Amino acid sequence: MSNDRSWVNFFTKKRFLSLNFKLAVAIIVAALLATGTLLGCNLLENQVADKMFLSKSAKTKAIDQKYSDLTAYIGKHDVKATDTAALKKWMKDEDYMGFIVYDNNGDLFSAGWITDTGSNAGSLTGDSNAASNRKDAATSDKKERIDASKFKSDLYNRIVKFADGDYYVFINVYKENYWYSIMNIVKILLSAMVFLLAILVYNSFVLRRVITLSDDVRKISEGDLKRNIATVHNDEIGKLAGSVDTMRNAILEKMDNEKAAWDANTQLITSMSHDIRTPLTSLIGYLDIIEGKKFNSYEELDKYIASCREKAFQLKDLSDKLFQYFLVFGNKDQGKNMEKLDAGILFQQILVEHVAEAISYGNNINLQYNIPEQIMVETDISSLRRLFDNLFSNIMKYANTKFAVEVKADVIRDKIKIVLQNHIWDEAKKVESTKIGVKTCKKICEDMNGTFKAMEEEKIYTTEILFPIVEGDEEEPEDEASANGTAEAPEYKS
């Protein structure tokens, strides 16, 4: 079954085919088309030659016409068989014809395409023999040189009456050679044109792809980033198109992220301006009362001063959170110093420190710690401390001290789970509307491959943090682990 799938993948996989390979294939196809054109022209050439020039009817008509012309020429000019000049004059305009005058002793005259009469007309004896034969013909008895009773006349060989007597004549017409010479030129031109046309078709196809890609790049450079670049063919141009499309998607993603960040920051600034304006307005109002001495007693003055301090600390808290927000979200290019650490020891130390501090502020803390040692987690210590600093700072500011704060640390499947749960004062809801602290904590967790959830239900605020467990490089010695602490922390209460 796996072999069948491998074969299917082999044939269906889109393989890389270079432009050089495609050009070689195009040249081979062009050569095959040119060869086919040449063979087709040869077939047409032979069919036309057979029908128009080589058929019996065509040959008979052409040769009969030549014999008629010769007879008329002899009668008009009183031509002798030995008159070479007159015979050459008649042959001057006959380019595709073989002409021989001969008798029983041999040739008297030969011209045209024929150099040997073959079995039909005897053999040529050369110019010297022909001249000698002409001389003998002029003085000898014609009856000895021409024997009509033994001569077998056919289409090509006939007895023609010249001014000086009867002689054997051989005539053959070779008009097909003119047709062949024309077709040779036509075949070469057509084959070359077909070859070049096939190459031009391939080049136009490649050029069209380059022009299309160039137009796409131009439109993208003009701002049309939504334009998709097709990567249909797996070759050099296809790879270039894929790279350009990847770059376009990266630019588009970056612009979308920048727009989302801009919108988020704009919304944040708008919300922060409201959160800052409320305590700032109250602070200015209290300061105006103090400056105008509109208080009735020093106790009332102390109350206004205390309110001013409270509003000032609210502003300080908002500015601190804003600083933390931009510190976390502004360092995108700065990598985290991620380390593999023992989760049982790490979270025990951090939670115990913050629990102790919260108890000193009058909070009742129930800590349930169930993370054993030798469980590794990959995290950045400074970011992790910043995360819990923010969480416990909010607990100490907004938790209702009438109720205990629940802090739970457990191992759930392959994750470390930490839950903080506390009741909140009614006034805490009015302090901040931007949730900038929640956004900061969520971003810190995400940067360390963790998750962060914050929810509020019936004045109970719950924070849930999850960190994935990773495999350690090597196990810690047992004595070193026992020296660093135990797996279960005591329950702290105020």
N, C-alpha and C positions, 0 to 999 in steps of 0.2 A: 504493500500500500504506500509506504514511504517512497519507494522507487518511482511509482506512478506519479506521485505528487511532485517529485523532483523533476521528472520529465515535463510535467505540465508547467512548472515554474520556469523551466529552461526555455520553453517556447513562448510563454506569455510574458516573460520578463522583458521590460523595455530596455534593450541593450544599447550601449553607446556606439554610435557609428560616426566616425570622423568624416569631415568634409573631403579629405583626400580619398578615403575609401569610396564615398559617394561619387566623387569626380571620376575615379577609375571605373566604377560601374557605369556611369553615364557615357564614358568613352567607349566601353565595350558595347553598350546598347547602340550607340551611334554607329559604330563599326558594323554591327550586325544589320542595322537598318540600311546602311549604305551598301552592304553586300547583297541584301535582299533586293534593293533597287537595281543593282547591277544585274542580278540574275533575272529580274523581271524584264529589264530592257533587252537582255539577250534573248529571252523567250519571244518578246514582241518583234525583235529584229529578225529572228529566224522565221517566225510565222509570216511576217510581211514579205520577206525575201522569197519564201516558198510560194506564196500566193501570187505576188506581183511580178517576179522575175524568173523563178526557177521552175515554175509549172510548165507542162508540155505546151499548153496553149499559148502562154506568154512567150516562151522560147520560139515557137513556130512563127508567131506573128512578128517578133523582132527580127529573126533571121530572114524570113521572107521579104521583109521590108528592105533589109540591107542588100539582098540579092537583086531586088527591083531597082534600088538606087544605083548599084554597080552596073547593071545592064544599061540603064538610062545614061549613066556617065560614059560608058564605053561607046554607046551609039552616038552620043552628042559630040564627043571629042575624038572619036576614031582611035581609041587607045589600043595599043598592042600589049601583049602579055609581057614583052621584054622592055616596055617603056616604064622604067623604074620611077622616073621623075613624075610622070602623070599619075601613077598608082600612089605614090607618096602624097601627092597633092590631094587626091581623093581621101586618103587616110588622115589628112591633117586634122580634120574636125571630128574624127571618130575616136574618142578617147577610150572607150570601154568596149573595144572590139578586137578580135583576132582575125587576121586576114592572111591567107597563103595561096599563091598561084604555083602549081606544080604539074609535072607530067610524069611519064613512066620512068624517066631518068632522075628525077629529083625536083627540088624546089627551084622556082624561077624568081619568086618574090615572097617575102614574109614581113609582116609588120603588126604592130599592136601588142596586145597582152600575151600573144602566143609565141613561144620560142621553140616549141616542139609539138608537132601535129599529132603525135602518138599514133595509135593504131588506126585512127580515122583518116589521116592525111599523109602518112609516111613520116620520115624524119628529115629535119632540116640538115643541110650539109655545110652551113656557114655561108658567109658573104662571097668568099672566093669560089666555092663550088656553085653557088647560085649564079654568079656572073658567068662562069664557064658554061653552065647549063643554058643560060639565056643565049649565049653565043652559038651553041650547038643548035638550039631551037630555031634560030633565025635561018640556018643553012640546011638543016636536015629535013627529012621527009616527015610531015605531020602525022601521017598514018602510023609511022613507027613509034612516035612519042605518045600518041593518044589512041587508046583502044576502048571505044565506047561499049563494046560487047562484053568486055570483062570488068568494066568499072561498075561498082555497086553504089548507086546514088542514095543519099540519105538526107536528113535534115541539115547536116553541116557540110557535106561534101557533094558538090554538083559540078556538071560540065557547063562552062560559060564560054560563049562565043566572043572572042576578041577580034580586033581588026586583022590580026595575023593568023587567026585560026581558033580552033577549040582547045581549051585547057581545063585541067582540073582546078577547082577552087574550093578552099575550106574557109568558112566564115562562122564565127561564134561570137555572140554578144554577151558581155559581162556587166550589164547595168547594175547587178546586185552589188558589185564592188563599190560603186558610188554610194549606194544605200548603206553599205557596211562602214564606209569612211565617215559618213554623216553620223551614223549611230554610235561610232566609237567616241566621237566628240560629245554627243548627247549623253552617253553613258557616264563618261568621266565627270561632266558638269553636274548631272543629276545626282550622282553618288556623292560628290563633294558637297553639293547643296544640302542633301539629306543629312550628311554627317555634321556639317556646320549648324544646321537648323536644330538637330537634337542637342548639340552642345549649348547652343544659345537658349533653348528652352530650359535646360537645367540651370544655366547661369542666371536666367531671368527669374527662375524660382528662388534661387539663393539670394539674388539681389532684392527681390520683393520682400523677403524675410528681413533682410538688413534694413531696408527702407522703413518697413513697419516698425521694427524695433527702434530705429532712430526717431520716428514720429512719436512713439510711446514715450521715449526718454525726454523728448522736447516738451511734450504736453505735461509730463510729470514735473519737469523743471519749471514750467509755467504755473504750477500749483495744483494740477489735476491729480492729486494723490489717490483718488478713488479708482483710477483707471487700472484695470488688471492687465498684466502682461502674460500672454499665453506662452507656455513652454511645451509645445506639442512634440517637437523633434528633439531627440537625445543626441545632439552633436555640439560642436563648439558654439554655434549661435544659440542653440537651446540652453547651454550652460550659462552663456552671457545673459540671456533673457531671464533665466532663473535667478542669477545673482542680482540683476537690476530689480527684479520683483521682490527679492528678499530685502534689498536695501529700501525699496519703497515701503514695504510692510514695517520695517524697523523705524523709518522716519514717521510713518503714520502712527505707529504705536507710541513713539516718543512724544509726538504732538498730542495724541489723545491723553497720555499720562500727564503732560504739562498742562493741558486744558483742565483735566480732572483735578490736578493739584491746585491750579489757579482758582477753579471754582470752589474747591474745599477751603483754600486759604481766604478767599473772599467771604465765604459763608462764615468762616471762623472769625475773621476780623469784624464782620457785622455783628455776630453774636457776642464777641468779646467787648465790642464797644458798648453794647447794652449792659453786659455784666459789670463793666468798669464804670459806666455812667451812673448806675444805681447807687453804689456805695460812695462814689465821688460826689454825687449831688447831695447825699446825706452829709458827707464830711464837710462840704462847703457850707451847707446850712448850719451845722453845729458850730463851725468856726465863725460864721457871721453872728450867731447868737453870742458866742464868747466875746468876739471883737466889739459888738454893740452893747455888751454888758446887760443883756436882756435876761439875766438869771436873777432869781429872787434870793438865793442863798448859796453859800459855798458848797453845800451838799448837792444842789442842782448843778453847780459848775463842775464838780467832780464827775457827776453823771454824764455831762456833755463831753468832758475830756475823755472819759472811759469809752463813750460811743465813738469819739474821733479815733481813738486807738484801735477800736474794733474794726472800724471801716478801713483804717490804714492797713491793718493786718490782712483784711480781705483783699485789698488791692495788691499787697505784697504776695499773697498766696496766688492770686491770678497771674501776676507777673512771673512768679516762679514756675507755675505750670506752663505758661506760654514759652518760657525759656526752655523747659524740658521738652516741650512739643517740637520746637524748631531744632533743638539739639538732636532729637531722635530722627525726625523726618528730614532734616537738612544734611545729614551725613550718609547719603545713599552710596556714595562712592567709597566711603571708608569701611573697609572690611572688619568684621568682628574677629576678636581673638578667641576663637572657639577652642575649648579644651575638653578632653574626656576626664570626668571627675566622678568620684564615688558619691552617688546621689544620697545614700543614707547619711553620710557625714556632712555633706555640703548643705542640704536643706535643713538638717537638724541645727547646725550652727547658725544659719541665717534666721530661722524661725525663732529659736530660743532668744537670740539677741533682740529681735523686734518685739517678741512677746514680753520680755522683761521691761523694755522701754514703755510699752503700752500699759503694763500694770502700774508703772510709776506715775502714769498720768491718771490713775484712778479707774482704769478699765478692768473688768472681770473677764479673764481669758480662760477658755477651756481648750487645751491643746491635746489633740489625739494624733500621735505620730507613729505610723506603722510602715515606715520605709526601711527595709533591712540594708545592711551594708553589702558591699560587693555588687551592687547594681549601679551600672555606669550611665551617665547622662552627659551629653555634649552641650556645653553652654559657655557663655561669656560671663565671667564673674562680675565685672563692673556693671554690665547691663542687668544682670540678675539682681544685684544689690539695689540698683536704681529702681527696678520694678517693685521690689518689696518695700523700699523706702516710700514710694508713692502710695502703695496700698495701705500700709500701716499709718502713714501720715493722715490719710483720709479717715481711717478708723478712729484715730485719736482726736480728730477735729469734729467729725459728724456722727460718731456712734453714740447711741443713747446708753449712758452708763448704768441705767437701771436694769439693763439686760446684759447677759453674758455674751461675749464674742466667741463664736465657734471657729476654731482653726483645726482643719483635718488634713493629714498628709498620708496618702495610701498609694499602693501599687495596684493599678487596674489593668489586667492583661499585660500589654507591653508598654504601658505608659505610667508616668508619675503624675498623680492627681493631687492637687492642693486646692482646698476649698476654704474661703474666708466668708463668714456669715455674721452679720450684725444688724441690730435695730438702729434706725436713724431718727434724728429729731425732725420735727415738722419744719423747722427753720432751715434745715440743710437743703431742702429742695429749692429754696429761693436763692441760694448763694450762686449757683453756676448753672447755666443753661447750655453751654457749649459742649459739655462732656469731654473737655479737652484732656482731662486726666485719663479717662477711659480710652480715648484714642491713642494716647501716648503708651499706655500699658499694653494695649493690643498690638501696637507696632513693635514694641520691644520683644514681645513673645513671638511674633511672626518672624522676626529677624533671627531668632534662636530656634526656628523650626517647631515652635510650640503653638498652642491655641489659647485664646483668652475669651472668656464670656463673663458678662456682667448683667445681672437682672435684678429687678426690684419688684417685690410683691408684698402688699399689705405692710408697708414700712419696714420690711426686711430686705436688706441689700445683700446679695450673694455674688461672690466672685469665684469663678472656677478656672483653674490653670492646668494645662496638660503639657507635659514634656515627654518626648519619645525616649524609650530606653535603647541604648546602643550597646554593642558588644565591646568589651574592654580589650585593650592590647595584651594585657597579662594580668593575672590575679595578684592581689596584694597579699603579702604574707600575713598569716593570722595574727602574729604578735603585734605587727604594725597596725593592723586594723583595730585590735583591741585597745591599743594605746591611744588611738584617735577618738574613741567614744563608743557608745552602745547604740543598738539599733532602735531602742524605744526610749523616748524622752518622757519625763514626768509631766504630770498635769499641773499647770500653773494657775493659781487662783489668787485674786486680790484679798 
